[in-house]
């Protein structure tokens, strides 16, 4: 398996993986398509896992907003069902977080399963003062990176959401 940056020619394979990973994945596909349409993919932070020339996993990081400051947001992480629980998602998450850290971001946000993402250093945002009003639950998490500053607090908004 290799992990590499996604290429424009990967779009169909990526959409297939997203749909398969989420049992049809219409909501997840809408997010991926909206991120692309809006042009808010963070450069260098859309990765695929490839095996024998086939895309088997994908992670997408897009622009988000924390009270006027740019914060990258992971959404979604997708792995083909026959490759789930084999470490593909873990490799993708580890690599994309290392790249985000190397780019100098303060933190990364996501909305995900609260028992899965803490293994990558994610923690609930609210105790750090980072809140996502539509979902006040432990499912909204952030990962502090090397450039983290405690002053990064406020309301978070995913880039694909309307500002109204």
Secondary structure as a PSIPRED ss2 file (coil, helix, strand):
# PSIPRED VFORMAT (PSIPRED V4.0)

   1 X C   1.000  0.000  0.000
   2 X E   0.000  0.000  1.000
   3 X E   0.000  0.000  1.000
   4 X E   0.000  0.000  1.000
   5 X E   0.000  0.000  1.000
   6 X C   1.000  0.000  0.000
   7 X C   1.000  0.000  0.000
   8 X H   0.000  1.000  0.000
   9 X H   0.000  1.000  0.000
  10 X H   0.000  1.000  0.000
  11 X H   0.000  1.000  0.000
  12 X H   0.000  1.000  0.000
  13 X H   0.000  1.000  0.000
  14 X H   0.000  1.000  0.000
  15 X H   0.000  1.000  0.000
  16 X H   0.000  1.000  0.000
  17 X H   0.000  1.000  0.000
  18 X H   0.000  1.000  0.000
  19 X H   0.000  1.000  0.000
  20 X H   0.000  1.000  0.000
  21 X H   0.000  1.000  0.000
  22 X C   1.000  0.000  0.000
  23 X C   1.000  0.000  0.000
  24 X C   1.000  0.000  0.000
  25 X C   1.000  0.000  0.000
  26 X H   0.000  1.000  0.000
  27 X H   0.000  1.000  0.000
  28 X H   0.000  1.000  0.000
  29 X H   0.000  1.000  0.000
  30 X H   0.000  1.000  0.000
  31 X H   0.000  1.000  0.000
  32 X H   0.000  1.000  0.000
  33 X H   0.000  1.000  0.000
  34 X H   0.000  1.000  0.000
  35 X H   0.000  1.000  0.000
  36 X H   0.000  1.000  0.000
  37 X H   0.000  1.000  0.000
  38 X H   0.000  1.000  0.000
  39 X C   1.000  0.000  0.000
  40 X C   1.000  0.000  0.000
  41 X E   0.000  0.000  1.000
  42 X E   0.000  0.000  1.000
  43 X E   0.000  0.000  1.000
  44 X E   0.000  0.000  1.000
  45 X E   0.000  0.000  1.000
  46 X E   0.000  0.000  1.000
  47 X E   0.000  0.000  1.000
  48 X E   0.000  0.000  1.000
  49 X E   0.000  0.000  1.000
  50 X E   0.000  0.000  1.000
  51 X E   0.000  0.000  1.000
  52 X C   1.000  0.000  0.000
  53 X C   1.000  0.000  0.000
  54 X E   0.000  0.000  1.000
  55 X E   0.000  0.000  1.000
  56 X E   0.000  0.000  1.000
  57 X E   0.000  0.000  1.000
  58 X E   0.000  0.000  1.000
  59 X E   0.000  0.000  1.000
  60 X E   0.000  0.000  1.000
  61 X E   0.000  0.000  1.000
  62 X E   0.000  0.000  1.000
  63 X E   0.000  0.000  1.000
  64 X E   0.000  0.000  1.000
  65 X E   0.000  0.000  1.000
  66 X E   0.000  0.000  1.000
  67 X C   1.000  0.000  0.000
  68 X C   1.000  0.000  0.000
  69 X E   0.000  0.000  1.000
  70 X E   0.000  0.000  1.000
  71 X E   0.000  0.000  1.000
  72 X E   0.000  0.000  1.000
  73 X E   0.000  0.000  1.000
  74 X E   0.000  0.000  1.000
  75 X E   0.000  0.000  1.000
  76 X E   0.000  0.000  1.000
  77 X E   0.000  0.000  1.000
  78 X E   0.000  0.000  1.000
  79 X E   0.000  0.000  1.000
  80 X C   1.000  0.000  0.000
  81 X H   0.000  1.000  0.000
  82 X H   0.000  1.000  0.000
  83 X H   0.000  1.000  0.000
  84 X C   1.000  0.000  0.000
  85 X C   1.000  0.000  0.000
  86 X C   1.000  0.000  0.000
  87 X C   1.000  0.000  0.000
  88 X H   0.000  1.000  0.000
  89 X H   0.000  1.000  0.000
  90 X H   0.000  1.000  0.000
  91 X H   0.000  1.000  0.000
  92 X H   0.000  1.000  0.000
  93 X H   0.000  1.000  0.000
  94 X H   0.000  1.000  0.000
  95 X H   0.000  1.000  0.000
  96 X H   0.000  1.000  0.000
  97 X H   0.000  1.000  0.000
  98 X H   0.000  1.000  0.000
  99 X H   0.000  1.000  0.000
 100 X H   0.000  1.000  0.000
 101 X H   0.000  1.000  0.000
 102 X H   0.000  1.000  0.000
 103 X C   1.000  0.000  0.000
 104 X C   1.000  0.000  0.000
 105 X C   1.000  0.000  0.000
 106 X C   1.000  0.000  0.000
 107 X E   0.000  0.000  1.000
 108 X E   0.000  0.000  1.000
 109 X E   0.000  0.000  1.000
 110 X E   0.000  0.000  1.000
 111 X E   0.000  0.000  1.000
 112 X C   1.000  0.000  0.000
 113 X C   1.000  0.000  0.000
 114 X C   1.000  0.000  0.000
 115 X C   1.000  0.000  0.000
 116 X C   1.000  0.000  0.000
 117 X H   0.000  1.000  0.000
 118 X H   0.000  1.000  0.000
 119 X H   0.000  1.000  0.000
 120 X H   0.000  1.000  0.000
 121 X C   1.000  0.000  0.000
 122 X C   1.000  0.000  0.000
 123 X E   0.000  0.000  1.000
 124 X E   0.000  0.000  1.000
 125 X C   1.000  0.000  0.000
 126 X H   0.000  1.000  0.000
 127 X H   0.000  1.000  0.000
 128 X H   0.000  1.000  0.000
 129 X C   1.000  0.000  0.000
 130 X E   0.000  0.000  1.000
 131 X E   0.000  0.000  1.000
 132 X C   1.000  0.000  0.000
 133 X C   1.000  0.000  0.000
 134 X C   1.000  0.000  0.000
 135 X C   1.000  0.000  0.000
 136 X C   1.000  0.000  0.000
 137 X C   1.000  0.000  0.000
 138 X C   1.000  0.000  0.000
 139 X C   1.000  0.000  0.000
 140 X E   0.000  0.000  1.000
 141 X E   0.000  0.000  1.000
 142 X E   0.000  0.000  1.000
 143 X E   0.000  0.000  1.000
 144 X E   0.000  0.000  1.000
 145 X C   1.000  0.000  0.000
 146 X C   1.000  0.000  0.000
 147 X C   1.000  0.000  0.000
 148 X C   1.000  0.000  0.000
 149 X C   1.000  0.000  0.000
 150 X C   1.000  0.000  0.000
 151 X C   1.000  0.000  0.000
 152 X C   1.000  0.000  0.000
 153 X C   1.000  0.000  0.000
 154 X E   0.000  0.000  1.000
 155 X E   0.000  0.000  1.000
 156 X E   0.000  0.000  1.000
 157 X E   0.000  0.000  1.000
 158 X E   0.000  0.000  1.000
 159 X C   1.000  0.000  0.000
 160 X C   1.000  0.000  0.000
 161 X C   1.000  0.000  0.000
 162 X C   1.000  0.000  0.000
 163 X C   1.000  0.000  0.000
 164 X C   1.000  0.000  0.000
